[in-house]
Amino acid sequence: QVQVRESGGGLVQAGGSLRLSCAVSGRAFSSYAMGWFRQAPGKEREFVTAIDRTETITYYTESVKGRFTISRDNAKNTAYLQMNSLKPEDTAVYYCAASPFRITNSRVSGQQFRSWGQGTQVTVSS
């Protein structure tokens, strides 16, 4: 397993931007697919986006398409989530996770991921 740690959360006004980082330590980062999930108060955790180990294949939930961008830097063992045009409904705890499996389609489940960070709070004010 690898260790995962998120950073970069905070408070931002609607329409603003934030970039989350996910630092991974342990075994070869490049062999893991990376994903971001979020959980809002009183709601279940939901998939946000994922990137395959190849760095070229990405998936997004419909509500963030065109606003969020996932990326990774295998040389830095870090994944990123660039969030633009933030909305109050994006408010949640955001979790980064690592999967030893290939992400082959958009039906991404948290069960595919084996290592999780502690989460970082993102709050978008209206």
C-alpha positions as CSV (number, residue, x, y, z in Angstrom):
1,Q,0.0,0.0,0.0
2,V,0.9,3.6,-0.3
3,Q,0.3,6.6,1.9
4,V,-1.9,9.4,0.6
5,R,-2.1,13.0,1.9
6,E,-4.2,15.8,0.5
7,S,-3.7,19.5,0.9
8,G,-5.0,22.8,-0.5
9,G,-8.5,22.9,0.7
10,G,-10.0,26.1,2.1
11,L,-12.7,28.7,1.9
12,V,-13.5,30.4,-1.5
13,Q,-16.2,32.5,-2.9
14,A,-18.5,31.1,-5.6
15,G,-16.8,31.5,-9.0
16,G,-13.4,31.1,-7.5
17,S,-10.7,28.5,-7.9
18,L,-8.7,26.1,-5.7
19,R,-6.1,23.5,-6.5
20,L,-5.9,20.4,-4.3
21,S,-2.7,18.4,-4.1
22,C,-2.3,14.7,-3.3
23,A,1.1,13.6,-2.2
24,V,1.7,9.8,-2.4
25,S,4.5,8.0,-0.7
26,G,5.4,4.3,-0.7
27,R,5.5,2.1,-3.7
28,A,5.8,3.3,-7.3
29,F,3.3,6.1,-7.8
30,S,3.2,5.6,-11.5
31,S,1.7,2.2,-11.1
32,Y,-1.4,3.6,-9.4
33,A,-4.5,5.2,-10.8
34,M,-5.6,8.2,-8.8
35,G,-9.0,9.5,-7.9
36,W,-10.8,12.2,-6.1
37,F,-14.0,11.7,-4.2
38,R,-16.0,14.1,-2.0
39,Q,-18.5,13.9,0.8
40,A,-20.9,16.7,1.7
41,P,-22.6,16.9,5.1
42,G,-25.4,14.4,5.3
43,K,-24.6,12.9,1.9
44,E,-22.8,9.8,0.7
45,R,-19.3,9.9,-0.7
46,E,-19.4,10.5,-4.4
47,F,-16.9,10.0,-7.2
48,V,-15.5,13.2,-8.6
49,T,-12.7,12.4,-11.0
50,A,-10.0,9.8,-11.8
51,I,-6.8,9.6,-13.8
52,D,-5.3,6.4,-15.0
53,R,-1.6,5.6,-14.5
54,T,-0.9,6.6,-18.1
55,E,-1.7,10.2,-17.3
56,T,-3.8,10.5,-20.4
57,I,-7.1,8.8,-19.5
58,T,-9.4,10.7,-17.2
59,Y,-13.0,10.4,-16.1
60,Y,-15.2,13.0,-14.5
61,T,-18.6,13.0,-12.9
62,E,-21.0,15.1,-14.9
63,S,-21.4,17.9,-12.4
64,V,-17.8,18.9,-12.6
65,K,-17.1,18.4,-16.3
66,G,-15.6,21.6,-17.8
67,R,-14.8,23.0,-14.4
68,F,-12.5,20.6,-12.7
69,T,-9.3,19.1,-14.1
70,I,-7.3,16.2,-12.7
71,S,-3.7,15.7,-13.4
72,R,-0.6,14.0,-12.1
73,D,3.1,14.4,-12.0
74,N,4.7,11.0,-11.7
75,A,8.1,12.6,-11.1
76,K,6.8,14.3,-8.0
77,N,4.5,11.5,-6.8
78,T,1.7,13.9,-6.7
79,A,-1.8,14.2,-8.2
80,Y,-3.7,17.4,-8.5
81,L,-7.3,18.6,-8.7
82,Q,-7.7,22.0,-10.3
83,M,-11.2,23.4,-9.4
84,N,-12.5,26.4,-11.3
85,S,-15.9,28.1,-11.3
86,L,-16.6,26.7,-7.9
87,K,-20.2,26.5,-6.7
88,P,-21.7,26.3,-3.2
89,E,-22.8,22.7,-4.0
90,D,-19.1,21.8,-4.4
91,T,-18.7,22.3,-0.7
92,A,-17.5,19.0,0.8
93,V,-14.6,17.1,2.2
94,Y,-12.4,16.0,-0.7
95,Y,-10.6,12.7,-0.5
96,C,-7.7,11.5,-2.7
97,A,-7.3,7.8,-3.2
98,A,-4.9,5.4,-5.0
99,S,-5.9,2.3,-6.9
100,P,-3.7,-0.5,-8.0
101,F,-6.2,-1.3,-10.8
102,R,-6.6,0.2,-14.2
103,I,-9.4,2.6,-14.5
104,T,-11.1,1.4,-17.8
105,N,-14.4,3.1,-17.8
106,S,-16.4,6.0,-16.2
107,R,-18.2,3.7,-13.7
108,V,-15.6,4.4,-11.1
109,S,-16.2,3.0,-7.6
110,G,-14.5,3.7,-4.3
111,Q,-14.1,0.0,-3.9
112,Q,-11.4,0.1,-6.7
113,F,-9.2,2.2,-4.4
114,R,-7.1,0.8,-1.6
115,S,-5.3,3.8,-0.1
116,W,-7.1,6.9,1.1
117,G,-6.1,10.3,2.5
118,Q,-7.6,11.9,5.5
119,G,-9.5,14.5,3.4
120,T,-9.4,18.2,3.0
121,Q,-12.3,20.6,3.5
122,V,-13.5,22.7,0.6
123,T,-16.1,25.4,1.4
124,V,-17.6,27.6,-1.3
125,S,-19.6,30.6,-0.1
126,S,-22.4,32.1,-2.1
